[in-house]
Amino acid sequence: MQAAAEADLLISVGTSLQVYPIAGVVPAAKRAGARVVIVNAEPTPFDGIADAVLRSPIGETLPRLVGAAA
């Protein structure tokens, strides 16, 4: 939770975000001013607060995100 509260960017990958305590990192990061990107095949309870929601396959999306950051 501390890392989420200190993050500039939080990328949630492949989780439904319905199990706590880990689901709490998304709103914690957002409250602290981080940008939030959710990569998941299905909708999550936090899609509405995310800056971006990506529904494409993780195996394709993650390499693109990492490559774009490099």
N, C-alpha and C positions, 0 to 999 in steps of 0.2 A: 504494500500500500504506500509505503514511503517513496519507493521508486516511481510509482505512478503519479504521486503528488509532485514529484520533481521533474517529470518528463516534459519535453517539448513536443514529443510525438509518441503516441501509443498505437501500435499495430496489433490488433486482435486477430489471430489466425486460426480458423477451423474449430471454433467453439460456439456452442449455442448461447453462451453467456447466461445460463439459467441456474448455475450451481455456485453458491457462495462458499467461501469468501472471494474467490477469484473474479466473479462477475462484478464485484464492487470496484475493480480497478478502472473500469471504463468511466463511470461517473466521477470517480476521484480524480482521474487525470483531466477530465473535461473541466471540472470545477477549478482546477489549478491552472487552467489556461492552455492545456496541451491540445494539439490537433489529434483527432481520433480517426483511424482507418480500420474498418472491419472487413475482413476477408472471410467469407463463409458462404456455403451453398444455400443455406436457409436463412430466413429472417431471424433477427435477434431482438430482444426487448430494448436494445440500445441503438438500433439503426437510426432512430429519429434524432439522436444527439450527435451522431457521427458526422465528421466532415466529409467522409467518403465511405461508401459501402460497395464492395466489389464482390460480385457473384460468380466470377469466372473460376475455373479450377485452380486450386492452390498451387499445383505444380507448374502452372503457366504464370500465374500472377506474381508469386513471390520472387522469382528470378527477375521479373520486370521491375518490381519495386526496388529490389536491391541494386539492380543495374542503374536505375534512374537516380538513386541516391549517391552512387559512386562518382 
